[in-house]
Amino acid sequence: MSSTAEIENKINPNDNDCLDTLNLVDRAIVSRGSTRAFLSTPVEHSLIKQILSVAAYAPSGSNMQPWKVTVLAGKARKRLSDAICEAFFSGANGDERSWKYYPDEFFEPYKARRRACGIGLYQTLGIAKEETERMRRQRARNYKFFDAPVGMIFSIHNDLEIGSWMDLAMFLQTIMVSARGHGLHTCAQAAFSDYHKIIREHLGIPDDETVVCGMAIGYADLKQKVNKYRPEREPLSSFANFQFYDEEVVV
């Protein structure tokens, strides 16, 4: 029986030798990351349709399938990005979100993890904490889908509850894993919900739906240093509690 350390040592998204030891599904999951620089290489519409058709088989309570997605490419993607960036750089505040991603006050261990993630990203980019304008411009790249040729906007009916939001989250994850199977990379982006009014105007999303997030999808520009940053994940022992084995467990 493999020990926990032996198992964890086989899972390293930054080590191609480690990735090669994983099966295809595990490799797709582990190699997925938040890609923040894409090539301009087009992605065939038929491939996007295939990925979404596969993702429709994500788990869904009572088969409700609550997800809605608008796919953007070409001029449509650029028009939305330009409109949001204009609002962002004008100094106007974003729209108040109709849902909350984070708690009002962070607490441990989540506060430290979030801080480490932000510091790691900006250190990779060579942006010092006092360089607020560079930070601002980096944030604005969200609204350009990090130059990915395809962008997606996800929404869900206002009256659905947390179970349906869980379904939507699994739909998103399935898209991202399927994309990796085709050599594509992605970045899920909650930042788009800050400008949901502009998004509604441009995409015709009805008032009875909540704009949840966006997603960039395309071929990663692996020469860009921002794509070399992968935040560390907590060890298995920090989140898993095994109580159902009769045999002695090696940890």
Secondary structure, DSSP 8 states (H G I E B T S, - for coil): ---HHHHHHT--TT-HHHHHTS-HHHHHHHH--B---B------HHHHHHHHHHHTTS--GGG----EEEEEEHHHHHHHHHHHHHHHHTT------SS-SS-SS--TTHHHHHHHHHHHHHHHHT--TT-HHHHHHHHHGGGGGGG-SEEEEEEEETT--HHHHHHHHHHHHHHHHHHHHTT-EEEEEGGGGGGHHHHHHHH---TTEEEEEEEEEE-B-TTSGGGG-------GGGT------SS----
